[in-house]
Amino acid sequence: MNDRYDAGYGNGPYELVGYDEYGQPVYRQVPAEQPPQASYDPYAQQQGYGYGSYATGQQSPAPSYGSGQQSPAPSYDSGQQPSAYDSYGSAQQSSAYDSYGTQPPYDPYGTGAHDPSPYDPHGQAASSGQQPRVVGQTAYIPQQAGPAEDTHAPEETERRDDTGEPDYRTEQFAFVEEPDGDSEDVIDWLKFTENRTERREEARRRARSRITALVIVLALVAVGGVGYLWWAGRLPGLSSTGGKTGAAVPVAAQKRDVIVVHLHNTGKGGTSTVLLVDNTTTKQGTTVLLPNSLALTADDGSPTTLAKSVDEDGSSGTRDQLDTVLGTSIQGTWRLDTPYLQNLVELVGNIDIDTNADVPDAGAKKKGTSLLVHKGTDQTLSGKMAVAYATYRAAGESQNAQLERFGQVMLGVLRKMPSEPSSAITTVQTLAQILDPPLTDKDLGTFLAKLADLAKSGDYKSALLPVQADGTLTAKTSDSVVKDILGGTAKSPGAGSAVRVSVQNATGVKGDTEKARVVLLNGGFTFLEGGTASATQDTSKVIYSDASRKADATEVAKTLGLPTGSVTKGSVSPGANVSVVLGRDYQPATS
């Protein structure tokens, strides 16, 4: 039996007939009738074709393909002549070397056809002439160790076609993927580039998200601000009545919190009265200045003035009288003596106001030589300076001028008062002042905190209540304050009733005032106490200010037993229709 790969058994020489599909040489036994051939190593391999697994380490002359010579073939002990088969099991046509020692061409496809020209299975054209030995090819004898495997391919003669161009066959090409040392660097660089690109994209996405969130927040803030302004009535152009919430609500239906403040000058005497008004419907705060000449009705029904009522009737009596005259509802009375005003200004950290007069320092050794308060804008006043300015009344000025200064000081205090109710309550409690019931520290502190918030936002103003010379109010002159601010209706006492007569005693006899009072009351007149003159007068006077009151003045003179010549036109006492000055010519009626 023929073993194509191992010629190590049997007798007779073998010859190479081709290669199988794995690239291994295929041998067959040389027929006996052929002349003796040189022994040939059946395991001889071509250097550079990768058949090193059959090398034995010993070398013998190898056949030269495509040359004109044939190397001696190795001799074999076996005398059998097995037939050779190709890689597909087909019988190969046996052929001996020709007379020139050249092996017949090998048919790789097993067709058995022979090309007239010798064929070199390694891509070289056969030649009948003497060929140079291919450098590096070595034939190997079976059972011998071959040389060390050479990784370099042998040099081959280039095969060309009929046109002279190189003729390459498929089996001449080997496609080998050799690992590239730079491939890992390229991959690392691509990963780095990809990661950096992803980081940039992620940064852009985060930036876009932040910008979107910021725009949304700004939009919400803008919408909330506009909504608050609309709710508070402060949005410009949306209200024709000053942009106040509740402006469309009728004046009488608006809710107000009112406290009356009486400033008592403990040093020089006298009082000043204001109303602190918080309109919770329109969110507007106001200080209403009340002149001391405002006509009121005493508890006994007799006419009086605001100044006299504060001194004589006390807090509760005056509050009730003001409710009657102004048609409002006052929740409490705050008596503020000048020392407490000084402490209050110090507690809030001084005040800043625009002063309209220079106030001399009353404590200076020489009066008029030093100024305590200077006239000017944005003046900072301490507690002492604030009291001096609030009570200052220059020579020839009306009481209303001093009242307006007190209103300025109160506005300055409210601007410095804490807007937080708890803090404002603490400030009031720190004053250690005893308040008139039903007003408490908590009520006053909460009320002042609300006004402070309005004062700081600019929703605060001062208004002077207009009164006539006799202290009465008219609907026409008082609507701007009584109706619009207080929501009430003016009800001056004695309107359409008995004539109010003020009597001042200048006779030097104290009892004459009481006698005159009895006579006037019996005559149907309303008596007003005018006090005692600083000096006596020889003649009595009956004074009227309005021509419509001349007849009333003449009637008063007749009632008191005074001559009609004593009736004259002039200034009358506040709250009175007619003023009487009793002189020494006055003769009281005997009972």
Sequence and secondary structure as in RCSB ss.txt:
>XXXX:A:sequence
MNDRYDAGYGNGPYELVGYDEYGQPVYRQVPAEQPPQASYDPYAQQQGYGYGSYATGQQSPAPSYGSGQQSPAPS
YDSGQQPSAYDSYGSAQQSSAYDSYGTQPPYDPYGTGAHDPSPYDPHGQAASSGQQPRVVGQTAYIPQQAGPAED
THAPEETERRDDTGEPDYRTEQFAFVEEPDGDSEDVIDWLKFTENRTERREEARRRARSRITALVIVLALVAVGG
VGYLWWAGRLPGLSSTGGKTGAAVPVAAQKRDVIVVHLHNTGKGGTSTVLLVDNTTTKQGTTVLLPNSLALTADD
GSPTTLAKSVDEDGSSGTRDQLDTVLGTSIQGTWRLDTPYLQNLVELVGNIDIDTNADVPDAGAKKKGTSLLVHK
GTDQTLSGKMAVAYATYRAAGESQNAQLERFGQVMLGVLRKMPSEPSSAITTVQTLAQILDPPLTDKDLGTFLAK
LADLAKSGDYKSALLPVQADGTLTAKTSDSVVKDILGGTAKSPGAGSAVRVSVQNATGVKGDTEKARVVLLNGGF
TFLEGGTASATQDTSKVIYSDASRKADATEVAKTLGLPTGSVTKGSVSPGANVSVVLGRDYQPATS
>XXXX:A:secstr
   SS  SSSBS EEEEEE TTS EEEEE  TTS    B  TT B TTSS GGG  B  B    TTSS    B  
 BB      B TTS B       TTS      TT      SS B TTS B  SS     TT BB  TTSB     
 S       B TTSSB   GGG        TTHHHHHHHHHHHHHHHHHHHHHHHHHHHHHHHHHHHHHHHHHHH
HHHHHHHT  TTS SSSS TTTTS GGGS EEEEEEEEE TTT  EEEEEEEEETTTTEEEEEEE TT EEE TT
S EEEHHHHHHHTHHHHHHHHHHHHH     EEEEEEHHHHHHHHHHTT EEEEE S EE TTSSSTTSSEEE  
EEEEEE HHHHHHHHT   TT  HHHHHHHHHHHHHHHHHHS SSHHHHHHHHHHHT    TT  HHHHHHHHHH
HHHHHHHT EEEEE    TTS   HHHHIIIIITTS      TTTTSS EEEEEE SS THHHHHHHHHHHHTT 
EEEEEEE SS  SS EEEESSGGGHHHHHHHHHHHT  GGGEEE    TT SEEEEE TT      
